Amino acid sequence: MARKNPFANLMDDHTSEEGRPALDYTIKGASRSIINSIDELADRADKLLEGETVIELDPDSLDASFVRDRLDDDGEEFNDLLEAIRERGQDSPVLVRPHPSKPGRYMVVFGHRRVKVAKMLGRKIRAVVKDLKDRDHVIAQGQENSARANLSFIEKAQFAGRLAGLQYDNDNSVVMTALAIDRATLSKMLSVAGIPAAVLTAIGAAKSVGRDRWYELKLLLEKPTNLERALALVEEEGFGAASSDERFNLLVGRLKSAAKKAKPMVAERKWAAQDRSVSAEMKASGKNFLLALKGKQAEVLGFGEFLSESLPELYAAYRSRSNNT
């Protein structure tokens, strides 16, 4: 009943029921360590099913998990899963629990796409039923998600955000256990998951976009004008017609382009005394105004001290003149 490591496809030509990962590189070093961790996570999820009785349920008697883990179903991957189950049946059972508030119904812990396929094909769903508390439910669901190769970074980040919002503890140890991540990684995930929902929903899963690029977008959106531009762009006609990855790239590219155009102009001025004993260079840029004095040391120091001491009177005169114009 054990599932195949989702990264094993990188080393052979076989395709698993859950779909082939898009990555293609040699497995060694740190990558090998990651795969070993993935194997451990998959084994933990398998132990939930090991030795349990597999029964058949009507998929219409199942409700989705109370914590969503996907933004959307990738058409190609989902179709591959649909065809695989149509041809050879459901290889791996899903995990469900008796619904905590609806007698006679069940809640899916993991295997949502297999349930969807069963509904489409008009078949029963093979399932293991376990009586799990909410905390054990989210840990099992998270570990199963972490063992998959086809969930994108933003989907995992949003899942982490939803788990953190449930506040099972004060230090997010449940979230870190569920996703097998450290505190630094969780911090990044929660930061990115804080991007406004309207933007995240409009972009979608963006399968090829990793952590660093999502964090770049998060930093761009911290500027209010960029957030306004982003919210307007995702509502434009045609934005939704592009693929999820293309929508991400379009949004980031548009925000960067706007930032370059909006870069404030630098105004420079110069002044010099008639006797050339002191000169000044002034530079205005956005909220900054710089004044640099040059000349004979005694004259520069003396004039500089005079300006410093006179600033209150000079500012009062400026305000008075501004109010009278």
For each residue, the residues with C-beta under 8 A, 3 or more apart:
1: 46 49 50 92 93
2: 42 43 46
3: 6 16 18 42 45 46 92 147
4: 8 14 16
5: 8 35 38 39 42 147
6: 3 9 16 18 21 38 42 147 148 149 150
7: 10 21 23 27 34 35 38 149
8: 4 5 11 12 14 16 35
9: 6 12 14 15 16 20 21 149
10: 7 21 23 24 25 27
11: 8 27
12: 8 9
13:
14: 4 8 9
15: 9 19 20 80 84
16: 3 4 6 8 9 19 20
17: 81 84 85 90 91 92
18: 3 6 81 113 148 149 150
19: 15 16 77 80 81 149 150
20: 9 15 16 80
21: 6 7 9 10 149 150
22: 207 208
23: 7 10 149
24: 10
25: 10 31
26: 31
27: 7 10 11 31 32 35
28: 31 32
29: 32 33
30: 33 34
31: 25 26 27 28 34 35
32: 27 28 29 35 36
33: 29 30 36 37
34: 7 30 31 37 38
35: 5 7 8 27 31 32 38 39
36: 32 33 39 40
37: 33 34 40 41 180
38: 5 6 7 34 35 41 42 146 147
39: 5 35 36 42 43
40: 36 37 43 44
41: 37 38 44 45 143 144 146 147 180
42: 2 3 5 6 38 39 45 46 147
43: 2 39 40 46 47
44: 40 41 47 48 143
45: 3 41 42 48 49 95 110 140 143 144 147
46: 1 2 3 42 43 49 50
47: 43 44 50
48: 44 45 52 95 128 130 140
49: 1 45 46 52 54 93 95 128
50: 1 46 47
51:
52: 48 49 128 129 130
53: 128
54: 49 93 126 127 128
55: 126 127 128 129
56: 124 125 126 127
57: 61 62 96 106 124 125 127
58: 61 62 124 125
59: 62 115 118 119 123 124 125
60: 119
61: 57 58 104 105 106
62: 57 58 59 96 105 106 107 108 115 125 127
63: 99 102 105 106 107 108
64: 68 107 108 112
65: 68 69 107 108 109 110 112 137 141
66: 107 134 137
67: 138 141 159 162 163 166
68: 64 65 158 159 162
69: 65 112 141 145 151 155 159
70: 73 112 151 155 205
71: 152 154 155 158 200 201 204 205
72: 204 205 244
73: 70 77 78 113 116
74: 77 78 150 205 207
75: 78 79
76: 79 80
77: 19 73 74 80 81 150
78: 73 74 75 81 82 113 116
79: 75 76 82 83
80: 15 19 20 76 77 83 84
81: 17 18 19 77 78 84 85 113 114 117
82: 78 79 85 86 117 120 121
83: 79 80 86 87
84: 15 17 80 81 87 88
85: 17 81 82 88 89 90 91 114 117 118 121
86: 82 83 121
87: 83 84
88: 84 85 91
89: 85
90: 17 85 93 114 117 118 123 125 126
91: 17 85 88
92: 1 3 17 111 114
93: 1 49 54 90 111 126 127 128
94: 108 109 110 111 112 114 115 125 126 127 128
95: 45 48 49 108 109 110 111 127 128 130 140 144
96: 57 62 106 107 108 109 111 127 128 129 130
97: 100 106 107 109 129 130 131 132 137
98: 105 106 107 129 131
99: 63 102 103 104 105 106 107
100: 97 107 134
101:
102: 63 99 105
103: 99
104: 61 99
105: 61 62 63 98 99 102
106: 57 61 62 63 96 97 98 99 127 129
107: 62 63 64 65 66 96 97 98 99 100 137
108: 62 63 64 65 94 95 96 111 112 115
109: 65 94 95 96 97 130 132 137 140 141 144
110: 45 65 94 95 140 141 144 145
111: 92 93 94 95 96 108 114 115 125 127
112: 64 65 69 70 94 108 115 116
113: 18 73 78 81 116 117
114: 81 85 90 92 94 111 117 118 125
115: 59 62 94 108 111 112 118 119 125
116: 73 78 112 113 119 120
117: 81 82 85 90 113 114 120 121
118: 59 85 90 114 115 121 123 124 125
119: 59 60 115 116 122
120: 82 116 117
121: 82 85 86 117 118
122: 119
123: 59 90 118
124: 56 57 58 59 118
125: 56 57 58 59 62 90 94 111 114 115 118
126: 54 55 56 90 93 94
127: 54 55 56 57 62 93 94 95 96 106 111
128: 48 49 52 53 54 55 93 94 95 96
129: 52 55 96 97 98 106
130: 48 52 95 96 97 109
131: 97 98
132: 97 109 136 137 140
133: 136 137
134: 66 100 137 138 166 168
135: 138 139 168 174
136: 132 133 139 140
137: 65 66 97 107 109 132 133 134 140 141
138: 67 134 135 141 142 163 166 168 174 178
139: 135 136 142 143 174 177 178
140: 45 48 95 109 110 132 136 137 143 144
141: 65 67 69 109 110 137 138 144 145 178
142: 138 139 145 146 159 163 175 177 178 179
143: 41 44 45 139 140 146 147 178 179 180
144: 41 45 95 109 110 140 141 147 148
145: 69 110 141 142 148 151 156 159 179
146: 38 41 142 143 156 178 179 180 181
147: 3 5 6 38 41 42 45 143 144
148: 6 18 144 145 151
149: 6 7 9 18 19 21 23
150: 6 18 19 21 74 77 207
151: 69 70 145 148 155 156
152: 71 155 156 205 206 207 208 209
153: 156 157 192 209 210 211 214
154: 71 157 158 192 193 200 203 205 206 209 214
155: 69 70 71 151 152 158 159 205
156: 145 146 151 152 153 159 160 179 189
157: 153 154 160 161 188 189 190 192 193 214
158: 68 71 154 155 161 162 193 200
159: 67 68 69 142 145 155 156 162 163 179
160: 156 157 163 164 175 179 181 186 189 190 193
161: 157 158 164 165 189 190 193 194
162: 67 68 158 159 165 166
163: 67 138 142 159 160 166 168 174 175 178 179
164: 160 161 167 172 175 186 190
165: 161 162
166: 67 134 138 162 163
167: 164 170
168: 134 135 138 163 174
169: 172 173 174
170: 167
171:
172: 164 169 175 176 183 186
173: 169 176 177
174: 135 138 139 163 168 169 177 178
175: 142 160 163 164 172 178 179 181 186
176: 172 173 179 180 181 182 183 186
177: 139 142 173 174 180
178: 138 139 141 142 143 146 163 174 175
179: 142 143 145 146 156 159 160 163 175 176 186
180: 37 41 143 146 176 177
181: 146 160 175 176 185 186 189
182: 176 185 186
183: 172 176 186 187
184: 187 188
185: 181 182 188 189
186: 160 164 172 175 176 179 181 182 183 189 190
187: 183 184 190 191
188: 157 184 185 191 192 211 215
189: 156 157 160 161 181 185 186 192 193 211
190: 157 160 161 164 186 187 193 194
191: 187 188 194 215 218
192: 153 154 157 188 189 195 211 214 215 217 218
193: 154 157 158 160 161 189 190
194: 161 190 191 218
195: 192 199 200 214 217 218 221
196: 199 200 221 227 230 231
197: 200 201
198: 201 202 231 234
199: 195 196 202 203 221 230 231 234 251
200: 71 154 158 195 196 197 203
201: 71 197 198 204
202: 198 199 234 239 240 247
203: 154 199 200 206 234 244 247 248 251
204: 71 72 201 244 247
205: 70 71 72 74 152 154 155 244
206: 152 154 203 209 214 244 245 247 248
207: 22 74 150 152 244 245
208: 22 152 245
209: 152 153 154 206 213 214 245 248
210: 153 213 214
211: 153 188 189 192 214 215
212: 215 216
213: 209 210 216 217 248 252
214: 153 154 157 192 195 206 209 210 211 217 218
215: 188 191 192 211 212 218 219
216: 212 213 219 220 252
217: 192 195 213 214 220 221 248 251 252 255
218: 191 192 194 195 214 215 221 222
219: 215 216 222
220: 216 217 223 226 252 255 256 259
221: 195 196 199 217 218 226 227 230 255
222: 218 219 226 227
223: 220 226 227 259
224: 227 228
225: 228 229 258 262
226: 220 221 222 223 229 230 255 258 259
227: 196 221 222 223 224 230 231
228: 224 225 231 232
229: 225 226 232 233 254 255 258
230: 196 199 221 226 227 233 234 251 255
231: 196 198 199 227 228 234 235
232: 228 229 235 236
233: 229 230 236 239 250 251 254
234: 198 199 202 203 230 231 239 247 251
235: 231 232 239
236: 232 233 239
237:
238: 241 242
239: 202 233 234 235 236 242 247 250
240: 202 247
241: 238
242: 238 239 246 247 250
243: 246 247
244: 72 203 204 205 206 207 247 248
245: 206 207 208 209 248 249
246: 242 243 249 250
247: 202 203 204 206 234 239 240 242 243 244 250 251
248: 203 206 209 213 217 244 245 251 252
249: 245 246 252 253
250: 233 239 242 246 247 253 254
251: 199 203 217 230 233 234 247 248 254 255
252: 213 216 217 220 248 249 255 256
253: 249 250 256 257
254: 229 233 250 251 257 258
255: 217 220 221 226 229 230 251 252 258 259
256: 220 252 253 259 260
257: 253 254 260 261
258: 225 226 229 254 255 261 262
259: 220 223 226 255 256 262 263
260: 256 257 263
261: 257 258
262: 225 258 259
263: 259 260
264: 285 286
265: 285
266: 283 284 285
267: 283 284 285
268: 281 282 283 284
269: 281 282 283
270: 279 280 281 282
271: 279 280 282
272: 276 278 279 280
273: 276 277 278 279 295
274:
275:
276: 272 273 279 295
277: 273 295 296 299
278: 272 273 293 294 295 296 299 300 303
279: 270 271 272 273 276 293 294 295
280: 270 271 272 291 292 293 294
281: 268 269 270 291 292 294
282: 268 269 270 271 289 290 291 292
283: 266 267 268 269 288 289 290
284: 266 267 268 288 289 290
285: 264 265 266 267 288 290
286: 264
287:
288: 283 284 285
289: 282 283 284
290: 282 283 284 285
291: 280 281 282
292: 280 281 282
293: 278 279 280 300 303 304
294: 278 279 280 281 300
295: 273 276 277 278 279 299 300
296: 277 278 299 300
297: 300 301
298: 301 302
299: 277 278 295 296 302 303
300: 278 293 294 295 296 297 303 304
301: 297 298 304 305
302: 298 299 305 306
303: 278 293 299 300 306 307
304: 293 300 301 307 308
305: 301 302 308 309
306: 302 303 309 310
307: 303 304 310 311 314
308: 304 305 311
309: 305 306
310: 306 307 313 314
311: 307 308 314 315
312: 315 316
313: 310 316 317
314: 307 310 311 317 318
315: 311 312 318 319
316: 312 313 319 320
317: 313 314 320 321
318: 314 315 321 322
319: 315 316 322 323
320: 316 317 323 324
321: 317 318 324 325
322: 318 319 325
323: 319 320
324: 320 321
325: 321 322
